[in-house]
């Protein structure tokens, strides 16, 4: 096997698994000659880029013989409210560090490490150091894993535990994928955690309205067992703590996820993938914690899940540790599966320098490239749940989640399932406000309208952006809404997040004016329509009842200037469809036959969410499918 790929960049950056390697590097002012003996740098300006959350992050530094005299950082493509808001902080740290390592910004891990990566390359070039790949990369292993997200890392760990050699190809320069940007919630059915809670007898009454025949055949024994468990719990009135069980989680997962698309086609809930994952929830939890994942203390009664202390990134850190015997090659994007005599034997990929590299898998290839949330054209073409969403709606996931694995597998005949099912998040228009900023904005507003200036639901903003509002918005034109209010809205926003009202104005997604009509016109809305809608709404506030949508709770009338309007939008969050697999995670072709040498796991696979995202359940299935794929691929 060829010697491992080595980089001349600072090793700590790559080991962190959260920096981003450079896409380009250029000397904009320095010479090609080596620095003078008396100086550290060749004077000039040097620029380098690295992949961040939303694309390239660029760092430009100007140096004299021994010092960094100026720095410019472009983080405009990063998430507003996070990395994109800290350009000045990064620039100040770079000049203050004067060639040393910067601290970065807390809470902006991906952007911080992209800045560090680009800075390291620019400094190395200024010193006249070689920053390119210096040695040949390994291209052969028993198992090739595509993607270093939650499923890919779990697969790599399981395959190495089974004795296989593993190479993981990751398009980014950091591990984590959608798992790293998630809250990290994982299934944890634990009577021990629930024993201090109040009894939850009343919560269990809902199951009495169902019979076993309401569920598919495989699920029926779990429902029968659940009823027996509930009966035993109720009969033991002295028992303390809330009731929970794997059977309850399974039945809840089915009830919540069962649904139809716009044409009445039922979603698939793959029992063979879901049930084993839930039954092994304690094993998966213990595996994660044994690899250093800290878990927040406290009960999770009624939620069935626990959360890592540190969120999704803490889970990724544990997974990286678990997969430490695998070789992860970053900045390497798989492009094509290699098939020999009907079996998948490898993959072609594009390296950081643009060259094509072919990898050979002695046993199997595992696709774990995630869904296709950031391929908004593909989502718009395949989704069949909402009428207002289109390819202009943004994604709130890393830019590399493009459906690469699904598209590669389809080219060799793989089947797909449930591609029409998706879920969304409510954000600022074109991601110009985070989910938290959006929740604060909407929660302080008095009413909300669509782009035609019409209310479309009980828009009770005092309770925050409930799922009902978000899903209703998805059926409005372009899935865009405007949160409207007066001085009370501005005060409410700033009370929770100081200066937020002005920040959204600076980002171009909010407008403030002395009159409602002026604010509406600035927002691109029909002033007369908005005036009429607000007057009608104010009448409902006076009456204490909303004749249109039944709303009975209000934040007051819209009457005290200045008036404020903020533009919000649904963003693609997760895709629920993907490659068709069997219970052993073999990828199946369009006829249902196993494609030899090919496995898939995680969000690349369809069939396990249903038609609604179920936080706390899905990551356990993602990790279980990854471990199953890794174990089976190693046994090929």
N, C-alpha and C positions, 0 to 999 in steps of 0.2 A: 504494500500500500504506500502511496506517495506520502511524503512528509507533510505534516499539518500546515494549514494556512497560517501565516504569521503577519502581523501588522507592526509597523514601526511606531504607531501612535501609542500614547500612554496606555499601558495595560489596564490600569484601574478603570478607565472609561468603558472598555469592552466588558470587563468583569462585572460592572454594575448592571449590565443588561438593560440599561435604560437610556443610554446615549444614542446618538444617531451619527452614522458615518457620513463622510462628505461625498456629495455627488460631483462636485467640481472644485477646482482650486486654481487660482491664477494670480500671477504677479502683475500688479497694475502699475508698479512704479520702480520696483527694485531691479537690479541688474542680475545677470547670470553668473557673475563672479562671486567667489566665496567672500564671507565677511572679513574685514581687516582683523588682524590678530588682536588689536586693542579693543575691538567691539564685539558685541554678541550678535548683532543683526546687520544685514545689508539694508541700509536705509531705503525706505520706499513704502508703498501701500500694498497690502496683501489681502486677498479675499478668498473665503472658502465657504462652502455650504454643507448642510447636513439635513437629513430628513427629520422633521418634527411631527407634531400631531396632524397638522393640516397640509403638509408639503415641505418645501425647502425653507430652512432657516439660514440666513446668511450673516456672516460676521466679516467685517472689514476693519483691519487695523493699520495704523500708520506708525512707523518706528523710525527712530534715529539709530545711532550706533549701539546704544545700550538700553533704550527705554521705549515703551509704548506711549506715544504722544497723543493718540486719538483713537477712538473706536466708534464704529457704526454697526448697529445690529438691526436686521430686518426680521421681525417676528409677526408681520402683518397678517400672515396666513394662519396663525395659531388661534386658539379659542379665545374669543372675547370674554373678559372677566377672569381669565387665567393668563396664559403665556403672552397673549397679544398686548396685554396692558402693562407689560414690564420692560418695554424697550429701554427706557431711561435707566432702570435699575441694572440691567445687564451691561449697558454701556459704561455706567459709572463703576461697576465692579471690575470690568476689564481694565480700565485705565488705572484704577486704584491698585489692582493686583500687579500691574506692570510686568506681565510675563508669568506670573504665578497662577495657580488654579483659583477659579472663582467659586463662591458658595452657591450661586444660583438663587432661585426663588422657591420657597417652600410651597408645596401644593401644585407646582408646575414641573413635575419630574421629567416628562418627555421633552418639553421645550428647553428646560435647563440643560439636559444632557445633550440636546442638539447644539445648543450654544457652546457648551464645553468642547464638543467634538470638533465643531467648525473652528473654534478658537485654537485648539491644539494643532490643527493642520496649518492654519495661517501662521502661527508662531514657528512651527517646524520649518515651514518654507522660508520664513524670514531669517531663520538660523542657517539655512542652506542644507537642511537635513532631508533625507529621502523619506517620503511618506507613502509611497506606493506599496503594493503587495510585493514582498521581497522573496517569497519562496512558494513553491508549487502547493496546491491545495489537495487534500485527500478527495478522491472522487469515487472510491469504492467502499462499500460497507454492506453488512448483512441487510440492514433496514435503512431506507431513506425516508425521513419524515419531512413533509412539506408544511412548514409553519411552526413557529415557536410560541403560539398562544397557549391557553390552558390545555386544550386537547392534545396539541402537538408535544408539549413538554411532558404531559402524563404518558403519552405513547412512548416517547423516548425513554423515560424512566423505567416503564414496565419492560420494554424490550431489552434494555441493558441489564435489568434485574434477572431477566431470563437468559442472559449470557450472550446476547447478540451485540455486534458492533453497530453503532448508529451514527448517522450524519443527519443533522437537522438543517434545512435550508430556510432562512428567514429573510423576507424582502426588506424588512427594516433593519436598523442597527441596534434594536432593542427587542427584548422578549416581552411577551404579554398579550398582544393583540387586544381583542375586545374584553378579555378577562382582566387585563391590567387597568382598563378604564372603567370597569364595573365597580359596584360596591363590594363584590367578593362574597355575597351571601351564599351559604351552602346549607344543604339539608342536614338537620341535626335533631332526629327524633330521640329525645332524651328525657325519660321520666325523672331522672336526677335533677335536671335543670328546671323541671316544672313543679317539683314537690312543694315549693314554698308559695305557689300561686293559689288563688281562690279556685274552688271547684267551678267547672264550666258546664254543668248539666244543661243549662238552657241553650248553650251553643250547639248541643248535640241533637236537639229536637228536629233540626232540618232534615236529618237522614231518614226520619220516619215516613216522609212523604214519597220515598222511592221504594221500588221492589227490585229484586235481582234482575228481572227481565228488562229493566231500564238500561242495563249495561251490556256491552258485548260479552260474549261467552267467557273469554279469558279473565275478565274483570269480575265476573259474578261471584266466585268463591271469596274474593276479598271483601265484597259488600256483605255477604252473609257473615263472614268472620267479624267484620266491623260491628254489625248489629249485636253479635254475641258479646263482643268486648264492651260495648256501650252498656248493655244490660247488666253485665257483671259490675261495671263501675257504678252504675246507679244503685244497684242493690247493696253495695258496700258504702253506705252513707258515712261511715267513719273515716274513709280514705281521704287523705289530704292531697292537695295539689290538683292541677288540671289534667284532663285526659288527653292523651295523644297516642298514636300508633302508626306504624307503617301502612297498615290497611286504610286508616283514615286519610293519610297523605295521598295514597294512590287514588282513592275515590274522589278526593277534593281535586286532584290534578285532572282527572277525567272530566268532572263536572264543570270546572272552570275553562278547560281547554276545548271542550266539545263545541263545535260551531260550524258555520257554513260560509262559503264565499258569496258574492253577489248573485251568482247563478244557482245557488242552492246546493253546491257540491260540498259534501261533508269533509272536514279536516281528518287527517289520519293521526291517530295516537298509537304509536308502535309499542305495544305491550312488552315485546321481547327486549326492547331497549330501556323502557322506563322502569318496569317492575324490578329487574335485577339491580339497577342503579339505586333505587330507593331501599331495597333490602340490604344493600351494602353501605348504607349511608354512614354508619358508625365506623366501619372499616376505612372508608375514605377520609372521614374526619381525623381518625387517629393517624393515618398515613401523613396527612398534611401537617398535623401538629408535631409529629415525630421529626419532621423536616424543618421545624422551627417556626411554623405559622402561629402567631399569637392570636388568641380569640378573645373578643370583648366579653367581659363577665356579664352576668345577669340573665334573667329568664327570657325565653322567647315564646312563651305560651301563646297558642293560637296562630303562630306564624310558622312553626315547624323549622325555623332556620336560625343559624347563628352567623355572626359577621366577624371577619378577621379584624384585629386591631391594626389598622393601616389599610383596610379596604382591599380592593383587587390587587394592588401592587404587592401587598404582603403575601397574598396567595401566590402570585407569580414568583416572588423571591423564594418561597418554599419549594415551588415546582422546579425552579432552576437548580436548587440544591439537590433535589431528588434525581434530576437528570444530569448530574455532574459528570457521569461517565460517557455521556454522548458528546459529540463534537458539533457545536452550533456554528454554522457559517452564516454570518450576517451580510446584509446588503446583497443578497443572492436570491433572485426571484425566479422560481420555477415557471417554465413556459410551455413545456410539452412532455407528455408521457412517452416513454420508449417501450414499444411492444415487440417481442421476439417470439415467433411461433405461437402467437395467441396469448402469451403471458406478459404482464408488465414487468420489465426487467430494469427499468431505470427512468431517468428524467433529464431533460435538457433545461438549462437555467442560464440566466443572464447575470454575470458577475458585476461588481461595482464599476469596473472599468469599461463595461459595455461588451465584453467578450462573451462568447457562448461557451459554456462548460457542460459536458455530458457526464452524468453520474450513473454508476452501475450498482444495482441492488442485488445482492446474492440471494436474498429471500423474498423481499416484498417492498412495496412503496406504500406509505400511509399518507393520505391527503388530510391535512388539518389546517387548511388555509382560511377557515372562517366562512362567513356568509358573503353577501355582496352588497351590503348596505351603502357603501360609498360609490358603487356603480349605479348612480341614480337613474340613468337611462334604462339599465337592465331591470331595476326594481319597478320603475314606472311601467315597463312593458309586460312584466309578469304578474304584478300584484292585481288582485281582484277582490279587494275588501273595501276600498274607499274610492269615491268618485272625484274628490277634489285634488288628490295627490298627483303630482307629475314629476318629470325629470328635473324641474327647477327647484324642487324641495331639497334642502341640504341633507347631509348625513351628519350624525354626531359621533361617528366612529373614525378611527384612523384612516387616512386617505388610501392606504394600501388594501383595504378590505374590498376587493373588486370582484370576488367570485372566481378567482384564477383557477382554483382546484376543480370547481364545478364545471367550468368551461373546458378545461383540459380533458376531464373524464368524459364529458359528453362527446368530444371529438372521437373517442375510441369506442363509443356505443353505450356509455353508461346511462342508466335511467335516472329520472328525478321525480320527486314527489313534493306536493304541497307548495310549489313555488309561488302560488297566489297569496299566501298568508304572510303578513308582516305585522310589525308594531312600530309605533312612533313615539317621539318625545316632543313636548312643547318647548320651544326655544324662542329666542329673539329672531327677528327676520334675518334669514341667511346666516344663522348662528352668531348674530351680533350681540347676543346675551345668553348667558348660561342658563341651565335649568333652574338654578337657585335664584338668579336675578329675575328670570321670568316669573317664578312663583311669587317673589316679593312684589313685582310690578302688578301682576294680575290680582294678587291678594289685596292690594291697596286700591284697585280700580273700583269704579261704581257700576259700570256695565261694559259689555263687549259687543262689537258688531263685526260682520264680515266685510269684504271689500266693497259690497254694495251699500254699506251703511245700515244693515239690517241685523237686529238681534236674532239669534237662531237657537237659543236654549236657555234654560234657567242658569243664568251666568253668575251665580252666587259667589262673587270673588272673595268674600270674607273667609270662606272655607278653603281657599286655594284652588289650584287647577285640577279639579277632580277628573278622574278618568273619563267620566261621561262627557265633560266639556271637550276634552282632548279628542275623543273619538268622534264626537259630533263635528268638530272643526275639520276633521279629515274629509268630510263630505261637503264642505263649503268650497267655493271657488278658490283654487290655488292653496287651500288649507291655510289661509291667512286670516288673522283677526286683529282688530284694533281695540286695545283696552282704553277706556275713556273715563276721565274723572276731572276733578277740580283741585283746589288747593289741598283738600283732605287727602286726595290720592298722592300728591307730591309729598306731603308731610308723612304719610304712612310709609312710602318707599324709603325716604331718607331716615326715618326712625329705625328701620331694620338694617339698612345698608347706607351709611353716610355718603351723600353725594351721588347716589345711584341715579336719581332723576336727571341730573345734568350729564352724567356719563352716557346715558342712552341717547341724549340729544347729540352729544359729541360724536357718537357712533353713527348717527344718521337714521336712527330707527324710532325716535321720539320727537315730539314737537310741543312747544308751549307758547301760548298766546293770551292776550288780554280778553279776547272773545272766543267763544266756542267756534264760531264760523271761521275765524282766522286760523285756529288750530286745525280745523278740519281741512281747510284748503291747503295748508302747508303739508298735511299728511297725504294729500292726493285724494281726499274724499269729497263727496258732494256736500257743500256746507248746508244747503237747505234740507237735504235728507237727514243729516246728522242732527240739525236743530230740531226737526220734527220728531225724530226717534228719541232724543233726549227729553223733549217736552212730554212725550207720551210716558216715558219711563218715570219722570218726576211725578207724574200723576199717579202712577202705580205706587210710588213710595208714599205719597200722601194717603192713599187708600189702604196701604199696608198689604196689598195683594197685587200680584202680577197677572192680569187677565190673559196674557198671551202664553206664559210658560209656567204659571203657578208659583213663582218665586214669592217667598214671604219674609226673607231676611235681606236687609239692605245696608249699604254703607252711607246712606243719606242721599239727598238730592244733589244733582250736578248744577251748582248755582254760584259758587264762590270762586271768582277768578283769582289767579290765572288758571286757564284750562289746559289739560295735558292729555295727549294721545300717544300711545306706544304701539308699535307694530310687532306682532308676534306671529309665529309660524310653526307648523308641524315639521319636524325633521325625521327622516328615516332613522330608526333606532336598531332594529334587528329584523333579519329575514328568517322565516321559520321553515322555508323549504330547502331542499338540497338533494344530494345524491341518495339514491335508494340503497339501503344496506340490509343485510340479514342480522340475526341476533348475535352473530360473531363478528360483525362489522365488515364483512366482505362487501365490496361494491358489486351491485348487480347491474346487468345490462337491461335494455328496454324490454326484454322478454322474461326477465326475472332470473336469469342464469348468473352464477358467480363469474366475475372477471378475475382469472387467476393472477395472483401476485399484487392485488390492489385492495387496500382497505381505506376506510374513511371514518372520521370521528369529529365530534364537536358540531359547531354551527355549519360545517360543510354538509352535514347530514340533515335530512328532513325528518318529520314524523314525531318529534318528542315534545314540542311546546304546545301544540294545538293551535288555536286561533288567538291566543292571548298570552303575552309574556308573563311567566310565573316566577318572579324573583324568589330566590331561595331554593328552588327546585332545579332550575336549568343547569347551573354550574355543576351540580353533583352528577347529572347525566352527561355533561360534557367531559368531566374527568373520568367517569366510569367508561364511557365509550373510548376515550383515549387509551386508558389502561388495557381495555379488552383488545383493542387493535394492536397495541404494542406486544402484548403477550402472544396473540395468535400469529402475528407477523414473524416473531422470533422463532415460532415453532414450524414455519413453512418447510 
